[in-house]
Amino acid sequence: MSKRRKFSSEFKQEAVRLTEEPGVSCSQVARELGIGGNLLARWRRELAKDGQQALPGRVQSRDEELAAMRCELGRMKKERDF
């Protein structure tokens, strides 16, 4: 079972901004970013309805992020060595 991914507010807003470029479809942007098209479409609807407050994202401190990355690196090294 995979972990549920969480995206920052800045990522969501930038993804939605990319869909507003001329000649670019929502599904194309979603594919390039590695997210689902329905998810990106939902972010667009929420942003249009509620503005910047619609996409809160996940706030994580630098220390928490660094600890998580070190843990992930350790796991990856063990897998590689195995």
N, C-alpha and C positions, 0 to 999 in steps of 0.2 A: 504494500500500500504506500503510495507516495504522499509526501507532506504537502499540505496546502500552501501554495505560494502566496506571499503577501507583497504588495507593491506600494511604493511611496506615493504620496500625493503628486510630487513633481513628475514621476514616471507616468502616472495616469493622465495628467494634464498635457504632457508632451505628446503622449500617444494620441490623444484626442486632437491636439493641434496638427499632428501629421496627417490626420484624415481630412483636414480642411484644405490641404494643398490641392491645387487644380490637377486633374488627371490621375489622382490616386484614390483607390477604393479602400473602404474600411477593411475588407477581407485581406487585401494586399498588405496593409500596414500590420494587421494582426499576425499574418504569416511571418513577416519580417521580424517582428518582435517576439515571436514564439508564444503568443497568447491566443485564446479563442476569439473568433469573430463576434460571437454573441456577447462576450465579456466587454470587448471594446465598444460595441454598439450600446451596451448598458451604460458604460461610462459616459458616452456621448449624450445619452438621454438625461442622465443625472446632472451632468454639467450644464446642459441647456435649461433644465428645470430649476435647479437650486444654485447655480453659480459655483464659486470657488469652495463653498462649504460642503458641496455635494461629495467631494472626493477626499475624505480625510486621510486615507492611507495609513500606513503603519509607521509610527514614530519610534525610532530605536536609537539609543545613545551610542556614541562611538565605542565605549568600553564593551557594551553588550555585543555590538557588531563584531568587534575585534575578537572577543572570546568565542563567538560562534564560528568565525572564520578559522581560528586556530583549531577548534574542535574538528571542523570539517577537513582541514588540512591533515590533521593526524589520522583521521579515518581513511582519507584517500591514500596516504603513505602506507598504511597497513594493507589496504587492498592491493596496492601496486607491488609491495614486497611479497605478498602471498602468491 
